[in-house]
Amino acid sequence: MVKKKTLLLIWILAICTVFATLITGCSVVRKNEERALTKPIVTVSYGGKDINISRNELYSAYNTYYQQYSQYIQYGLNITAEEIWDIALQSTINEKYRLMKAQETLLRGDFTVNDKTYTFTERNAAPLAGAKVAFSDSTSKDVLTLAEYTYAVYNIHQSVYSSADSYVATAYQQDLVKKINGSIEQDKFEVIKIDFDSETYDYLKKEYYVGQGIDTDRIKMIFYVEGTFDAAALETLTKTGVNHITVDADNKATEDSYIGPFIVPEANYKTAFSSAAAATGSLLELTYQKKAKDSSGEVVYSSLELVTPYSYDVTAPRPALPTSTATNSDLIVIGEARLDRYASKQTIDAELAKYDISIYDANGNAELDLTQLLAKYIEKNKWVSTDADEIKRAKEAFRKIEDNLRKNYRLEEDNNKLTLLYYQTFDSIVLSVISEEVKKAGTLSLWNDKTGVATADMDNLVYEQFMKLYAAEKLKYDGLTDEEKLVLFRETSIVVASSQTYKNYDTFYYYPGFSDDGTLEYGTANEYLSNGFYVYQINISYETEYVNAILDIIGSNTKADGYDTLKRQLQEFFESKTLTKVSNENYNPDYDCPLHELGDTDEDCKWETDPENKNDGKICPSLAYVLDADGAIVKAGNAEIEAAVIAAIDAAAAEGITVFEAMEKFVYRYNDDPGITSSAVQNGYYISPLNGKDRSGFAKEFVAAAHLANGESITGTPFDGKADLLTTGLAKAYFWRADPTSSIQLIIVSRAPFATDVWAQNGVELFGEDTAKGVAAATKDEIIAYIKDFKLAINGHVKDANGVIDATIYSAIRDKLVTDKKTLVYSDWNRENVPTDLNDGNSAVTKDEKILEEILKEIKGE
């Protein structure tokens, strides 16, 4: 069976340019002579080692830069072919020199910039892919760790397999078209309709989710026919593998005569299946134009177009639950396997075996040639000797891959080894590795992103930076009136205009002071600022028919006797019938699972077959929602959700967590409001103070309920609600019913960044103007402790790699400092190791000027 979706995780972008030649040639200019293309034109030397640059490499470099600049040329950028050639030549020479310096630095295990030496501590203790050799004898493979080397080889293999998939899929569809058309090319034969077969109807769904795949190998159609068949025609049909024709005594097709089922070739899709965007009433149409012969015997196509339509809806699932924003530069991803850059062979083998990833052959060799990869490809697809057509197509695919590689001189002469591809990939990885290792070593004295440990030096740097930011923010308010301060603060720190775009409180450094408590347009200034807050909500929408039924019964006369009572009774009745889909908290739209994404019952769920994850109680990440045993989406009712939420809130104190933390997972699990979990919302929905002007645009009932959840008193509420479930600190939950009848909601306060008790944490009101409590009176240690603890700045669900909420003022400043330091130290390494004048008479470069001039003329078309 041919799969239509392949997921390949690429760690290093530069590898992609190597893979392009697996399917087709990519050079725009090239001499059609192998010797000329592979002959060294430029030699770069360093430390007793030479690296040659061929004409073919220079052509490729020029093509790459030409494509980059071409998009600007059409907009009037004044750059010539000669200038692009100079850039390509200089960059290629610099890259080769940088590669040798990187190899030497990684072998040595340390580097010095600005007279300070840094050491690759973990790397120096890690197993290398090759034996430790002298720099002059080394290749890029020799300086990679085992994990880096395994990753490089894996991606070469996967790219070959992916290219083969494309060829095989195309050949497969072409064979089907020939088979279908050839089967019905009969003079006394008529196709009266086409339709999906019963298995296809069982497979197709009425609802798909955005991005959800479909296995087109399972879309099959049947041709219903009528007409007279002679013996030869029946024999032809039987030979093509279709034997559903029944005839009467006169050799006429009976009413139930049909041909098929056939897997639908892509050529027969009038409207292709698509789940690219949410839509209602999407249409999948399959067509067939009857193939026949005219009076002269020429093949013609009937003007009659038979169409088989299938309607389906595409809906957007709830956004995936946001996960850690922390990055680990030492994490290497190979398929579903996760490896540390410095892992041992034993650890690598165990991790790859867990996910049934095969890279090495029986002799332990990983750098396989095309013949070996073909055998692995056939084994990977579980084809056996009886699958003759599939194996034939696979062999043809690998023949085409070999042809294209030979055309681009990517194979060794007289064999099919991929040595050049492997070593070009190793070179690319080395250039990425040196960047990561230099940056890591240069900042390790300040911060270890693996352990999350900051040193005292980092504390000092963050403190100094915070004080600068505090002073700069404070300066903005100097000389302003209370009214002007309030307007500036609201517009720059709370809500931008009336949209839902919020400033992150991890970049909030100053709380403006006011000269008095005079009443302003929005109420007392300090009161206004301290009473704004954010909320998260669970929204369970009534079914449309329930809403209509309630409105039909109660009418529109809201002042009629018994109106509220009747409405409440109807709501309670329909609440018991209202359900919402239960989201999979483990959902990851990028997770590739053939069983769940393509619905292929011949395949296994990669998640469930993984022994390590099988018993952890989680659902396969490719599923947006929890499914029951029959594959239907599980739904939960209001009573069930309410009971679960109350139980979690009741247990919160005993578990040592806040009510909000207890509620957090339910906001994602049960919700018909996808906006609340989107990254754009971040802190939740902002609610203005009661005594201020509400600029949110939310329904007044929602705003009122939010204030109730915040523990505030509301008079004349326009809805019927339940009592506050629990009030612990700043986190409160509140159930309410929206008016008129749109939904059931649970609201919980997620952030109250300006509340008095928040600003007085650690006994220091850092941002205020009170000289007894303000920054001027706080010690350095108090300020550091405060900005480390100010976690009301967090973006909802975002946690670090260890599941710890980490989005404080301290962490925001720290991350920026680390990023800047990494950029600087790598820039310094380049500056001190790679000269800028390598193409300008430098002794490290030897060039064949005659051939370079010849290439330039060729490029310019002279």
Buried (B, 14 or more C-beta within 10 A) or exposed (E): BBBBEEEBBEBBEBBEBBBBBBBEEBBEBBBEEEEBBBBBBBBBBBEEBBBBBBBBBBBBBBBBBBEEBEEEEEEEEEBEBEEBBBBBBBBBBBBBBBBBBBBBBBBEBBBEBEEEEBEBEBBEEBBBBBEEEEBEEBBBBBBBBBBBBBBBBBBBBBBBBBBBBBBBBBBBBBBBBEBBBEBBBBEEBBBEEBBBBEEBEEBBEEEBBBBBBBBBBBBBBBBBBBBBBEEEBBEBBEEBEBEBBEBEEEBBBEEEBBBBBBBBBBEBBBBEBEBEEBBEEBEBBBBBBBBBEEEEEEEEEEEEEBEBEBEBBBBEBBBBBBEBEBEEBBBBEBBBBBBBBBBBEEBBBEBBEBBBBEBBBEEEEBBBBBEBBBBBBBEEBEBEEEBEEBBEBBBBBBBBBBEBBBBBBBBEEEEBBBEBBBBBBBBBBBBBBBBBBBBBBBBBEBBEBBEBEBEEEBBEBBBEBBBEBBEEBBEBBEEBEBBEBBBBBBEEBBBEEEEBEBBBBBBBBBBBBBEEEEEBEBBBBBBBBBBBBBBBBBBBBBEEEBBEBBBEEBEEEEEEEEBBEBBBBBBEEBBEEBBBBBBBBBBBBEBBBBBBBBBBEEBBBBBBBBEEBEEEEEBBBBBBBBBEEEEEBBBBBBEBBBEBBBEBBEEBEEEEBBBBBBBBBBBBBBBBBBBBBBEEBBBBBBBBBBEBEEBBEBBEBBBBBBBBBBEEEBEEBEBBBEEBBBBBEBBBBBBBBBBBBBBBBBBBBBBBBBBEEBBEBBEBBBBBBEEEBBBEEBEEEBBBBBBBEBBBBBBBBBBBBEEEBBBBBBBBBBBEBBEEBBEBBBEBBBEEBBBEEBBEEBEBBBBBEEBBEBBBEBBEEE
